[in-house]
C-alpha cells in the first residue's frame, strides 16, 4: 500500500533529495547512521541499529546529548506500537525547601550545575529496547561508539559552533574543561576530538548490559563526583531507576493518527494544535501564505497555554483525554481571530538544545528514538573518569509551591516536565511514518508544521523539511527563518505578530529526520527525508 500521493517536486531550495531504501538509519551525523547500518549488515534489526546509532551520537554530538542524557522511544514491532519512557527521576533529597534554602525562592531549580541533575535514563532505554526486541549481543552495539571515542572524529561546523557558544558559561563547571576543552579551548572545525573516558564507559556498559551504569563502577563514580561538588544524587537514586513501557497517546488528523509519548512530555502540544486546526480548511489556503501560517501559529499558542498550565509526569488536574477532546478543541479553535495575533491563556479542559534518530528494516520494524541533555551540554557537570556528561532536566521542574501547575513541583523521585518527544504516524492502524525534530519547545511546533505540509498540502517529507518555519517563543513573539516569503512576514506583522527574522541556519527551527513507509518494506521500502538545518545526511541502503 502507498499511504500518500505527494505533490511532485520540491518548491524550496535544498541540498538533499529523498532516499529510498528497504533498510536504513537516519540521524543528524553520518557516523551515527553508519553505526546503525553496520548493525543491519551484521544481521541485526532496526532496534539494534537505533541503539548503536544512539550510542555514537553521544560521542559525535556531545553538545546535544551524552551518556548522562534521558531518552524516549516509539516503536512499531511489525504488529503493534510500543512507547518507552526512559526519563530519570529527581534525587530523593530534592524538595522545594531544599532549593529555597540553597538559592532563595525561585520559580525553577538552577539551569546548570549539580542541582540541575536528575538520574540519567538514556542507557536504560538502550537496555530495555535490547532486552525486548534486540537480536545482536548488546556489547557489540556499543563497540562502534567506543571505537570512535577512542580514535576520535573531526568536529563538524554546527557542533563546533554550539560547542564554542556554550564553553564560556560552562567552563567552570566540575569536569567540563577536562573533558570538553582538552586544549584549553573548544575544538576547531575539522579538529580531531578524542574521548577515551567515554570509550571506557561504553565498553563497561556493553559488558554488563547497563548494570555498571546504574549499580556498579560508573554509578559509584558519578554519584561520588556529584556529591563531592555539593549535589545529592545517590547510588540509591541510580539503582532505583527503571525505564517504563507506556501506551502512546493518539490524535486523529486528516485521516491519519499522530502518536506521542504521554505527559509529562510536550508531545501532546502537537496533538492539541492539530486538533484545533482540524476545525479549519487549511488546504483551501496557500501553503506559505499569511492565512495558513497565522492559523497554525495561533493553534500552537493555544496548545502551549494548556501544556504549560497542566502537563506534568503525574498528578495532573486534567487527563490527556480531556485535553484532546474534540469538543474542547473546537471551543479553543473559536478563540482564534483571523485578523489579529493574540496572547492566549489556558483553558478548562474539564467538561462537566537533543538528537533524534529513526531506523527501519525490511521486516517492517520502525523505531522513533530521541535522547537529549536538555540545554547544550546539560548541567555542564562531567564525571571525568568515564566521561559522563550529566543532563540538566531538573530545570524542567517548578520550585515555587505557589505556581499554578503544582503537579510539576519538584519533589523526591518525581520526573520533570520533558521537552523531548519522538513521534509516529499511522493510518487505519498501520504504520506510516517514524519521525521527530530537535530543538527545545520547537519540537511539537515542528511536528505540527511538517504534518500540516504533508497531510493538508501533500508536500513530500523532504519538501516539508526544507520549507521555512516559524518558532513561537512567548506572548506575541516569534522567530521566523529568513527564507520565509517577505510578503508573508509582512502580513503576519500586520496581524500583530512580533517577528524576528533569523538569518542563521544553525538556529533551532526543528532539524529532524523522517522515514515514510511506501508500502511493504521488503518490496517497496521507505522514503527517507533529512532536515538541512543540521550537519549529517539521511542514510539509506
N, C-alpha and C positions, 0 to 999 in steps of 0.2 A: 504494500500500500504506500502511496505517496501522500503525505499529510498536508501539503500546501502547494499551491500554484503561485510561485513568487513572480512578481513583475520582473521581466528580463532587464538586465543591465544594472549599472550602479551609477546613480546621478552625482555621487560625491567623489572627490579626489581621494585616491587610495593607493598605497604601495602593495596591497595584498589582493590576492584572488582567493575564492573559496577552494578548499582542498577536499577531495572526495576519497574515501577510504573505507575498508571493512574493519580495520582495527586502527586505533590511534589514541594519541595523548595530546592535549592542548594545554600549554602553560605559557606564562609570560617570559620564560627564559629557555632557549634551545637545549641547554644541558639538562633541564628538568624533563623536557619532552623525550630527550634521548634516553634518559634513565628508564622512563616508563616503557618505551619501545623495546629496550633491552630485555625487560621482564617478559614482554609479549613474545619476543623471539625465543626466549628460553622456555616457552610453554606455559607461562603464567596467564592470568586473566586480567580484566580491567581493574580489579581491586589491587592485585599485585602491582600493576603499572602505576596506579594512583599513589600507592604508599611509597614506592621508590621515588616517584617524581616529587612528592611532598617532602621527603627527606632531603633530596637535593636542593629544593627551593629554600630550605632553612640555611643552606650554605651560600648559595649564589645571590639571594636577595635578603641579606640579613637585616636591612632596614625594615622590611615589611613583615618578616616572620623569623622564627628561630625555634630551637628545641624547647624553649620556655613558653611557647605560644599555646593558644586554645584552638580548637577545630570543630567543625560541623560537617555533616555529610548527608546527602540524599542519594539513595542508590536503588536502581532497578535491577533486580537479580535475574531477570529473564522471565519472571512471572508476576512479581509484585514489588511495591515500593516500600522502602525502609528509610527511616530517619535516624540519625545518630547525633546526640548532643554530648560533646566531649569538653564542655566548658568547665573550668575549675571553680572551686568554692573559696570563700573568704577564710583566712585563718581563724581559728577558734578564739583568738584574742581580740578580734575586731568587733567593736561596738561603737555607737555614736559617742559614748562617753570617752572611749579610747582616743578618738580623733579630736574631740573638743579639748581634752586635757593636753594633747600634744600640739595642736595647731589653732586652738580657739574655735569659736562657732563658724563653721564653713558649710557651704551648700553641698560640697563633694569632698571625698578624700583627696590627697595630693595627686597631681598628674604624673609625677616622676618619683623615683626613689623607692626605698624598701617598703614604704607604707602604701604603695600602689600595686603591690604584687599579690596576685591570687595564685592558687595552685595551677600549674600548667597542665593543660589537657590534651595537647596535640599527640603526644606519644601514646596516650591511652586510646585515642581514636585509631591510630595505626594498628595497635594490638587488637582492638575489638573487631575491626574490619577484617584483619587477617584470620583471627580465630574462627569467624563465622563464614567467610567467603574465600579466603586466600588459598592458593594452590602451591606456591613455591615456599621453600624454607624461609622463615622470617628473617634470619640473618642475611640471606642473600639480597633482600630488599634494601638493607641498609648499606650494602657494600658500594654501590655507585656514589652515594653521598660521601662516604668515608674516604673513598679514593680521591674525589675532587677536593675535599677539605685538606687532605694530606699533600697532594701535589700542587694545589692552588688553581685559580682561574683568573682570567683577565676581567677586571671590573668594567661593566658596560656603562654608557653615559647616564641613563636615567637613574640607576642605582647609585652611581658616583655623585650625582647632583644632590640626591636626597641624603646620602651619607655625609657630604660636606655641610649641608644645611643643618643637620642635627648635631654635629660634633660640638659646636661651641656650647650648646645648652647641656650636653651630656658628658663632656669630657671629665668632669669631676666626680661623676657617679662611680661607685665602687666597681672596679674591674673593667670599666668601659675602655679606657685608654689602652690598657694592657692587651685587650682583645681586638679592638677595632681601630686603634691608632698605632699600628706597630712601628711606624717610622716617626711617631710623634705628630702625625697629621693624617687626615683621611687619604686613602689611596687615590691616585690619579686615574683618569680614564685609560684603560688598557694596561694598568699596572697589575702585576701578579699579586694576588692575595691568598695566603695560606692560613688555614685554621686547624692546626693539628690537635688542639684540645677538643674540638668538636668531633674530629675523627675518632678519638678515644671514646667519647661518649656514644657515638653511633654504633661502634662495634660492641660496646658493653650492652647497649640497648638491644642490639640484634642477638647477642649470645644468650641473653636472659629473657627474651621476649618482653622487654619493658620492665622487668622487676627491679633491675639495677636503678632505674629512674625513679621509681616510687617507693621502694623498700630498701634498696641497697646503697652502694657506694656513691652514686650520683645524688640520691636523695639526701644522704648524710652531708655531702659536700655543699649542696645548695642551701639546706636549712642552717647549717653551721655558718656559712658565709652571710646569709641574710641576718641572722641573729647577732653575729659579730658587728654588724653595721646598724643595729638598733631595731630591726624588724622582728616579727614574732611568728613567721612561718615555721612550722614544726614538722618533725618526722611523722607525727600522728596525722597532721593535715595532709601530708603527701600520701601516706599509706591508705587513708580512708577514701581517696579519690577513685571514682569509677565512672567510665563513660556510660551513657544511658541511651538505650534504644527507644525511640519515640515514634509516634504516628504523625507524619507531616499533616499540616492543616491545608485545606484546599479551598479554592475560589474559582468559579467558572467565569470565563470571559470569552465572548465571541465564538462559542462552540468548543473551546479548549478549557483545560483546567490547570491553573497555576498552583504548585505545591511549594510550601515553605516550611521551615522548622518552626514549631510553635513558640510563643513567648516563653522566656524573656528575650528573644531576639526581635529585630525590627523588620523581619520579612513580612509580617502582617501589614506593614505600611504599604507595600506594593500592592497587596491584595485589596486593601481598603480603597486605594486610589483607583485601581482598575474597576472595582465595584461601583464607585462613584461615576467613572467615565462610561460605564455601560448604559447610563441614562442619557447619553448624548450620541448623535450620529456623527462620529469623528470622520468616518470615511467620506462624508459629503463635503468636508472642508479640505483645503490644500494642506498637504502633509507638513510643509515647513512654514505655513502661514501663521499670522498672528492669532487667529481664532482658535486653531487647534492647539498651538503651544500654550495659549492663555488657559484654556480649559485644563490641560494637563498640569500646569503649574498650580492652579487653584486646587485641583483634586489632591495633589501631593501635599499642599499646605494643610488641608483638612485632615489628611491621613496622619501627618506628623503631630498635629494638635492632639489627636486622640492617643497616639502612641506615647507621646511624652507624658500625658496625664495618667494613663492606665497601665502600660505594659511593664511587667516585672516577671521574674522567674517563677514566683509562687505568691499566693495570697492576693491576686488581683481582685479589685472590686467588681469587675465585669469579666465575662468569659470571652474567649476568642470568637465563639459563635455569635455572641451578641454584637461584637464589634464588626462582624462581617455580614450581619443580617441585611438582606436585600432591601427591606422596607426602611431600615435605619439609614442605609447608604443612599437610598433615593431621597430621603429627607435632607441629608447632608448636601446632595447634589443641588438641591433647590436654593442653597445658600450662595451658590456661585453666581456672580453678576458678570455677564459677558462684556460689560462696558468698563469695569474697573477692577483693579487688584485689591485684595483685602488681607488683613491680618486676622486669621481665624482663631477662635478658642475651641477647646474641647467640647464635644457634645455629650449627650447622655445616652449611651447605647442600651440602657436597661429599658426594655419595652414592658410596660405594665409594671596606610596610613595599609595591609592584607595581601595575601596571594590567593588566587583562585585557580583551580585546575579541574579538568574533566577528562575522563578516559572511557573508552568504549572498546568492545571486542565483538567478533563475528558471531558469538553465541547469543548476543543481544544484551549483555550486561552493560549498564551505563552508570557511571559514577560522577556525581557532582560534589566537589570537595573544596573546602575553604579553610585556611588557617591564618592566624594573624597575631602580631604582638600588640595590636591596637595602635597607639601612637608609634611613630618611627622609632625603632629600637626599643619600644615598650618602655619599661621603667628606667632603662639606661643602666640597670644593675646587671653585671655579667659575672657569673661564677667562673673564675679563670681556669681551674683545673680541667674542667670538661667543656668550657665554652658555652655555658647555658645562659643565653640572653633572656632575661625574665620579663614577661609581659607586664602591662600596667592596667589590667582590666578592672582593678579596684576603683579606678576613676569613674567607672560606669555606675557605681552606687551613688545614692544620695546620702548625705551625712547630717542633714538638718531634720530633726524629728517633726518639725512643723511644716515641712514641704507637703504639697498636695498628694504626691504619689508615695504614700508611706510603704506600699508593698515593696518598693525598691530601696528602702532604707538599709544601710549597711548593717550586717549582723553576723554572728559566728556561723560558719558553714553555709552561708547563703551564696547563691550565684548572682552576679550583677546583670543588669541590662546589657545586651550584646548587640554590636553593630554588624558582625559578620554573618552572612546569610547565603548558603548555597540555594539554588532554585532548580525546579524541574517542571516540565510541561508535559501533560498527557492529553489525549483526545479519545473519548469513548473507552476510557480505562486502559489505553495502550500508550507506551512511551513515545514521545515526540522529540523532546529536546532536554539535554542537561546543559545548564548554563549558569553563569554568575558574573558579577562585576566586582571591582575593588574600589575602595575609597571612602571609608567612614560612612556618613549618612547619605553619600551618593549612591550607595548600593541599592536600596529599594527604588530610588529615583531612576537609576539605570535599568533595573528590571522593568519598571513601568514604561519608560520611554522606548526601549528596544522592542518590547512586546507590542506596544501600540503600532510601531512601524511595521512589524512583521504580520500582525493579525488584522489590523484595521486597513493598512495601506499595502499589504502584500509585498513589502520590501524583503529582499533576501537577508539572511543573517549578516553577511558581510556589509551590505549597504546600511543595515541598522547599526552596525558597529561604527561605520565611517561617518555617519550623519552628525552634524554639530549638535551639541547638547547644552542644556542649562543645568544649573545646580542651585537649588533653593537652600538658603542659609538660615534666615530668621526674619520675622516681621514681613517686610516687603522686599527684602534684599535677595538678589540673585547674582550668580556669576554665569556668564554665557561665553561659549567659545567664539573666538574671532572669526571662525568660518561661517557663523550664522549670517543669513541674509540681512544686510543693513536695514532693509525695509521692515523686516520682522522685528529687529531690535528696536527701531524707532516706534513701531506700532505698540510693542509691549511697554515701552517707556510712556507712551501717551495714555495707556491704561493705568498708569501709576506704579508699575514695577520699577524698583530701584536697581538698575543693572550696572554691573561692572563687566566690561568685555575683557576677557583674559587672552592674551596673545602668547601664552606659554603652553606648549603641548604637553609638558610634564605635570601640569596641574591635575588634580584628581577629579576628572569628569567621568570616571567609571570605566576604566580599562577592564577588559574581561575576555572570556573565551566562551564559545557557543558551539555545540555539536547538535545538529538536526538529523534525526533519523529519516532516511529517504525511503525506506521500505524494509524488507527482510535484509538484515545486515550481512548475512552470508552471501547474498546475491547482489543487492544494490548498494549496501553500505550507508555511510553517513556523510553529511556535509559539515566541514569544519570552518568556523569563522573566528578570527582573532582580532581584537581591538588594537588599532595602531597607536594608542596612547601610551603604550609601554614597549620596552625592548622585547625581543623574542618573536617567535613565529608560531602559528598553529602547526601542529605536526600530524601528519597522516602518512601511512604507508600502505 
